[in-house]
Amino acid sequence: MPEERPARADRPYAFETRAVHAGASPDPTTGARNVPIYQTTSYVFDDVDHAASLFNLQDFGYIYTRIGNPTVSALEERVAALEGGRGAVAAASGHAAQLLAFFTIMEPGDEFVASRNLYGGSITQFSQTFRKFGWKVTFVDPTDPENFRRAITPRTKAIFLEVLANPGGIVVDIEPVAAIARDAGILLMVDNTMASPWLFRPFEWGADIVIHSTTKFLSGHGTSMGGVVIESGRFDWARNAERYPSLTRPDPAYHGLTFAETFGDFGYSMKTRAVGLRDLGPTMAPMNAFMTLTGIETLHLRMERHCANALKVARFLADHPAVAWVSYVGLESSPFHGLARKYLARGFGSVFTIGVKGGFAAGVKLVENVELFSHLANIGDTRSLVIHPASTTHRQLSEEQQIKAGAGPDVLRLSIGIENADDLIHDLDRALAAV
Ligand SMILES: Cc1ncc(COP(=O)(O)O)c(C=O)c1O
């Protein structure tokens, strides 16, 4: 569905204003100021002709919540407005959003090139599960942008990367990678979960598709799973028609409608919704859309505190005798600090890794002795979080594999929350004394 950008005729609204207002006007029937939770599966048609026009995609409106829901639409519009995109489709989780994003463009036998520095779950999804659809991923070291070019083949449909990568410590130089994608006539997809649009907006650097796990900073309070796929509206499908038949050839499931031709700069979103959501069904629940909308209203405030706290905590840990190393792009000592300054003008994120002296046993001791930090597998909560990957998420791997994955026995991942920084430092100091 085309998204309306909230802007008065005389002045486009700034990020903070869009975070609070985009996609949400008072309910025309009741006057409710907050977006209602439209807890309904389906919508009554005016008459048979109205129903037919909706099913034929000749008219915009709601049919069935698997394909669209007013609360979810408000969220889609808000996220598109924050990223500067043309259209968006929400999904049940970040992983569901990734599945939809690729499903819209991939055929069996197609390929994509991905940065090897991604959230571990994305690496597994791409390399193990996507293989069952006949989709092939080639992982490359993103620190040399030319690696992406070298991996492109005639079947490559996209480049996928995280600019600020989970679990942190790396910033990918997106500008030359965008040029490589443009030269090759393929999509550049960016998972912007770790930065959020407050810190970084991939469309401004040449991305075509942005994906979020809204589970993290966007919803922000550790309450609601969700994901979203956003399109820039600037990709030239007609120029690359041969590579993207799913957008540029008639779709037999819609009486021969051609999505790129019919819907132009929001054709990708329409196809993602009308075919991907309709047939795969990973829909975001209205309640989760409501929680995420509410979370986004404070995104800019939370991110400022997340980043300020993370920098203070990282500096404290870098000087601590029980800590072997700190990998945070906000520290001047990070080899990625220059790129972080180039791309992340407002802060360096709040997720990073450290190594504790004493290896596995020390890592376990630390998570057992923190009080304020919660030991769990998530990031981007208001609360501070910690995990010891070698004893949890990466425990099935050999020590050699763990080290290769950046999850060696001494590694801890921290997600710094918005509490008082001195309290967080005190908590870590106490736990490190026990180590
Ligand atoms: C960077 C990144 N992308 C994607 C995901 C997957 O999102 P979800 O857990 O909402 O499916 C995660 C989850 O941790 C993540 O950190």
The ligand as a Tripos MOL2 file, in Angstrom:
@<TRIPOS>MOLECULE
LIG
   16    16     1     0     0
SMALL
NO_CHARGES

@<TRIPOS>ATOM
      1 C1         20.8650   -8.0330   13.6260 C.3       1 LIG1
      2 C2         19.7160   -8.9830   13.7310 C.ar      1 LIG1
      3 N1         18.9980   -9.2870   12.6450 N.ar      1 LIG1
      4 C3         17.9570  -10.1430   12.6890 C.ar      1 LIG1
      5 C4         17.6050  -10.7730   13.8590 C.ar      1 LIG1
      6 C5         16.4580  -11.7450   13.8610 C.3       1 LIG1
      7 O1         15.3540  -11.1240   14.3910 O.3       1 LIG1
      8 P1         14.1660  -11.9040   15.1800 P.3       1 LIG1
      9 O2         14.7700  -12.4950   16.4030 O.co2     1 LIG1
     10 O3         13.1820  -10.8030   15.4340 O.co2     1 LIG1
     11 O4         13.6440  -12.9410   14.2340 O.co2     1 LIG1
     12 C6         18.3240  -10.4990   15.0300 C.ar      1 LIG1
     13 C7         17.9800  -11.1800   16.3020 C.2       1 LIG1
     14 O5         18.7340  -11.1720   17.2480 O.2       1 LIG1
     15 C8         19.3960   -9.5800   14.9670 C.ar      1 LIG1
     16 O6         20.1340   -9.2710   16.0570 O.3       1 LIG1
@<TRIPOS>BOND
     1     1     2 1
     2     2     3 ar
     3     2    15 ar
     4     3     4 ar
     5     4     5 ar
     6     5     6 1
     7     5    12 ar
     8     6     7 1
     9     7     8 1
    10     8     9 2
    11     8    10 1
    12     8    11 1
    13    12    13 1
    14    12    15 ar
    15    13    14 2
    16    15    16 1
@<TRIPOS>SUBSTRUCTURE
     1 LIG1         1 GROUP 0 **** ****
